[in-house]
Amino acid sequence: MRYQAALLALLFPAALLAQEAAVPPLAKKSRAERFAARVQKAKERQKLVGVAAAMLVDRKIASCVYLGWADRERKLPVTAKTRFRWASISKSVTAMRAMQLVESGKLDLDRDIRSYLPSFPEKPHVITTRQLLGHLGGIVHYRNGKVIRSKREYKSEHPFADVVLALDTFQLSPLIAEPGTKYSYTTHGFMLVGAVLQKAGGMPFALQVQEQISKPLGMKSFEPDYQWKKLPHRAVGYRKLGALIVPSTNTDVSWKLPGGGYLSDLHDLARLGQAWLRKELLSDKSYAQMWTAQTLKSGKRTKYGLGFSVAKEKGQVGHAGAQEKTRSYLLVDPEGGFGVAIMTNSEYAKLRPLVRDLMKIAGSDE
């Protein structure tokens, strides 16, 4: 009896070990699965109404995630066709068009902008396109100085679709600093760039972008978010009102097209990121200029290149966007060949920590 008990005591743990060994280990989640799970987690934690995210790997669009509602009230889900506002990611497109004009010899970044746009009111200091592209031009933003609008009548129903006329929204405003001495983020400054490009390029700014950037890249859903147009698949925006999440107002952004007026589906935003990774449409030299942090007259370096934010993580470049109806982010690692594109119709979304995590996943091993 004692012998049998001792034998059972010896055999029982061995049987357990054999049983455990027979159970196959859990399969490791793929990179795409980890990416999707992290987006899902953010959607739930932040109570995002709708979100779309794409992962770029090996300079290709590797996977896409579509979650939630494009229009909660009508029960229309976010799909591959849903179009979100880009907001300030539009600035990077404007910078690309500027560099195309530089390469064709039609634009000098260091020339006085009034040589291209003499209608712009003279200021105490010369302003250059390079300074404007780096937010060093001393141009007022929304609330960091006095904004003076020009008062006149217009023949067109939507006059500010013309980027030169749109300057009437701020061009009489005084400079907030001597150009080159202070980094001060400004959408108005990029509106001024758009007007310079319209004059230098000899055709409407929006048409230049369409013909020289979106068409060559096959970005079929990318266009100005003109509020008076009934654009298909346009996402409804949402904001917080106390404890409630309610639809946003349909604000018009046509007046600031070069600084924040475009929209598209997720694929087209990711396609632009792919173009950056592949260095399409521009020379390596032009990309290097855009992706190099600018320097103030004091010698201090900023964290912004020409139309691009230069991330803390070495070598990563891109842009974030924030305005009514949207939060957006496009970030790439040109050396590693990976990146992340994300868009949401929830104004309260906090995308920076999420994008940081998604970039780690995109840059990880499969």
Secondary structure, DSSP 8 states (H G I E B T S, - for coil): -HHHHHHHHHHHHHHHHHHHHHS-------HHHHHHHHHHHHHHHHT-SEEEEEEEETTEEEEEEEEEEEETTTTEE--TT-BEE-GGGHHHHHHHHHHHHHHTTS--TTSBGGGT-TTS---SS--BHHHHHTT-S----SSSS---------SSSSGGGSTTGGGGGTTTS--SS-TTS-----HHHHHHHHHHHHHHHTS-HHHHHIIIIITTTT-TT-EE--TTS--TTB---EEEETTEEEE------GGGHHHH-EEE-HHHHHHHHHHHHHT-SS-HHHHHHHTS--B-TTS-B-SB-SSSEE-SSTT-EEEEEEETTEEEEEEEETTTTEEEEEEESBTT---HHHHHHHHHHHTS--
